[in-house]
Amino acid sequence: MEVQYFDDQLEEFIKNLEESTVAKVVRTVELLRRFGHLLGMPHSKKVGSHLYELRIHGKQKVRILYTFKGSVIMLLHGFIKKSSRIPTKELQTALQKLARLT
């Protein structure tokens, strides 16, 4: 499957992470590209209708919210996780981007 970034904002977010975290993000995105819908826990989890989170663990806990659009995986929004739940603001941002895709 092909992986695309929704916007430059997400690419900048990833570039600004710690070097070791960037490596884990790249590795986990590659797993997503390779396995697509079959990628499950602990790397991926469904969080809503057509919305999934890519889970990157390490010194920084990063979440990247994404969706599938045909044969393309669209990475929508990323954030550093600080609590057990996805913050409403982060979820709303991803849902707004998802709505613009349809």
C-alpha positions as CSV (number, residue, x, y, z in Angstrom):
1,M,0.0,0.0,0.0
2,E,1.0,3.6,-0.5
3,V,1.4,6.0,2.4
4,Q,0.7,9.7,2.0
5,Y,0.8,12.7,4.4
6,F,-2.3,14.8,4.5
7,D,-0.3,17.9,4.9
8,D,3.2,19.4,5.6
9,Q,2.2,20.0,9.2
10,L,2.4,16.3,10.0
11,E,5.8,15.9,8.3
12,E,7.1,18.9,10.3
13,F,5.8,17.3,13.5
14,I,7.6,14.1,12.8
15,K,10.9,15.9,11.8
16,N,10.8,17.7,15.1
17,L,10.6,14.6,17.3
18,E,13.7,13.2,19.0
19,E,16.0,11.3,16.7
20,S,15.3,7.9,18.2
21,T,11.5,8.5,18.1
22,V,11.7,9.5,14.4
23,A,13.4,6.2,13.7
24,K,10.6,4.3,15.5
25,V,8.0,6.4,13.5
26,V,9.6,5.5,10.2
27,R,9.8,1.8,11.2
28,T,6.1,1.7,12.3
29,V,4.9,3.5,9.2
30,E,6.8,0.9,7.2
31,L,4.9,-1.8,9.0
32,L,1.6,-0.1,8.3
33,R,2.6,0.2,4.6
34,R,3.5,-3.4,4.4
35,F,0.5,-4.9,6.3
36,G,-2.2,-2.3,5.8
37,H,-5.6,-3.3,7.4
38,L,-3.9,-6.4,8.9
39,L,-1.7,-4.4,11.2
40,G,-3.1,-4.6,14.7
41,M,-2.1,-4.1,18.3
42,P,0.3,-3.1,19.6
43,H,1.1,-1.0,16.5
44,S,-2.4,0.0,15.4
45,K,-5.8,0.5,16.9
46,K,-9.2,1.5,15.5
47,V,-10.4,4.7,17.3
48,G,-13.5,5.6,15.3
49,S,-15.4,5.1,12.0
50,H,-12.7,5.0,9.4
51,L,-10.1,6.4,11.8
52,Y,-7.1,4.5,13.3
53,E,-4.1,5.4,15.5
54,L,-0.6,4.3,14.8
55,R,1.0,3.7,18.2
56,I,4.7,4.5,18.6
57,H,6.2,3.7,22.0
58,G,9.5,4.8,23.4
59,K,10.9,7.8,25.2
60,Q,8.1,9.8,23.6
61,K,4.7,8.2,23.1
62,V,3.6,9.3,19.7
63,R,0.2,8.7,18.0
64,I,-0.5,9.3,14.4
65,L,-4.1,9.2,13.3
66,Y,-4.8,7.8,9.9
67,T,-7.4,6.4,7.5
68,F,-7.6,4.2,4.4
69,K,-8.7,5.8,1.1
70,G,-8.8,3.1,-1.5
71,S,-5.3,1.6,-1.7
72,V,-3.7,4.7,0.0
73,I,-3.0,5.1,3.7
74,M,-3.5,8.7,4.5
75,L,-1.6,9.9,7.6
76,L,-3.8,12.7,9.0
77,H,-2.5,14.1,12.3
78,G,0.2,13.4,14.9
79,F,0.7,14.3,18.6
80,I,2.7,13.3,21.6
81,K,0.5,11.3,24.0
82,K,0.5,12.5,27.6
83,S,-2.6,10.8,29.0
84,S,-4.5,7.5,28.6
85,R,-7.1,9.0,26.3
86,I,-6.8,10.8,22.9
87,P,-7.3,14.5,23.7
88,T,-10.5,15.9,22.2
89,K,-8.6,18.6,20.4
90,E,-6.4,16.1,18.6
91,L,-9.3,13.9,17.7
92,Q,-11.3,16.8,16.3
93,T,-8.3,17.9,14.2
94,A,-8.0,14.4,12.7
95,L,-11.8,14.2,12.1
96,Q,-11.8,17.6,10.3
97,K,-9.0,16.4,8.0
98,L,-10.8,13.2,7.4
99,A,-14.0,15.1,6.5
100,R,-12.0,17.1,3.9
101,L,-11.0,13.8,2.2
102,T,-14.5,12.8,1.4
